[in-house]
Amino acid sequence: MNAGRLIAFEGLDGSGKSTQLERLAARLRAAGCDVVTTCEPTRFPSGQRIREMARSGQALAPEEELRWFVEDRRVHVAEVIAPALRAGQVVLTDRYYLSTVAYQGARGLDYEQILADSEAEFPIPDLVLLLEIDPQIAFARVHARGSEIEGVFERRDFLSRVASVFDALDCTYLERIPGDGEPSQIEAIIAERISLRLGLG
């Protein structure tokens, strides 16, 4: 069997990850790729618990919060990511472990240790596409979309701290994508990077 590919979309809330993931999925499927799309937190009970906590506005202790995300990722890898990779599929995930590095790092935990632990335990992505936008723009987009606000994470001050951690990351599999352009322009940049780095599309 051919080895699959794992591509993660990362960035602040409101950075356009979901939009670009769906556009890339359509592009790759049109090129003949067998694509699986997924997300974190997951739709499994472990992920639903995280979503409910985020919407409640009642934050956990940072260490407990980290434990919840890691537990959800273990389920995600076991049930979705690893089987798809073994089947030779291209997995596109809306958030993966760099979100934990950045968001729980912004909660005061050691982001470098979270990164090291994550790389040791979970499949390392073939490519991470980090959509970079100003935290002020991200915050405005979150409020403009009209959906329920996740009070624990979707705050202006917190998003600024998350952005600072993302800025500090230096991973060989990380591609920084300007996220403040038109969606079609961003899509074209992503397509180019995917072709150059992975030969897909």
CORBEL-V867943 format. One record per pair of residues at least 12 apart in sequence whose C-alpha atoms are under 6 Angstrom apart, sorted by the first residue. I is the first residue (numbers start at 0). J is the second residue. D is the distance in whole Angstrom. If there is no record, write none. Layout:
i: (I | I)
j: (J | J)
d: (D | D)
This chain:
i: (1 | 2 | 3 | 3 | 3 | 3 | 4 | 5 | 5 | 5 | 6 | 6 | 6 | 6 | 6 | 7 | 7 | 7 | 8 | 8 | 8 | 8 | 9 | 9 | 10 | 10 | 13 | 13 | 13 | 14 | 27 | 30 | 33 | 34 | 34 | 34 | 35 | 36 | 36 | 36 | 37 | 38 | 38 | 38 | 39 | 45 | 46 | 53 | 53 | 54 | 54 | 56 | 56 | 58 | 100 | 100 | 101 | 101 | 101 | 102 | 105 | 105 | 126 | 127 | 127 | 127 | 128 | 129 | 129 | 130 | 130 | 130 | 131 | 131 | 131 | 132 | 132 | 134 | 134 | 138)
j: (87 | 87 | 84 | 87 | 88 | 89 | 89 | 90 | 124 | 125 | 91 | 124 | 125 | 126 | 127 | 91 | 92 | 127 | 93 | 94 | 127 | 128 | 94 | 129 | 129 | 130 | 137 | 140 | 141 | 137 | 200 | 200 | 88 | 88 | 89 | 90 | 90 | 90 | 91 | 92 | 92 | 92 | 93 | 94 | 94 | 71 | 71 | 149 | 151 | 149 | 150 | 150 | 151 | 151 | 113 | 114 | 161 | 164 | 165 | 161 | 160 | 161 | 172 | 172 | 173 | 174 | 174 | 175 | 176 | 176 | 177 | 178 | 176 | 177 | 178 | 178 | 179 | 158 | 159 | 155)
d: (5 | 5 | 4 | 4 | 5 | 5 | 5 | 5 | 5 | 5 | 5 | 6 | 6 | 5 | 6 | 6 | 5 | 5 | 5 | 6 | 6 | 5 | 5 | 5 | 5 | 5 | 5 | 5 | 5 | 6 | 5 | 6 | 5 | 6 | 5 | 6 | 5 | 6 | 5 | 6 | 5 | 5 | 4 | 6 | 5 | 5 | 6 | 5 | 5 | 4 | 6 | 4 | 5 | 6 | 6 | 6 | 5 | 5 | 6 | 5 | 5 | 5 | 5 | 6 | 5 | 6 | 5 | 5 | 6 | 5 | 6 | 5 | 6 | 5 | 5 | 5 | 6 | 6 | 5 | 6)
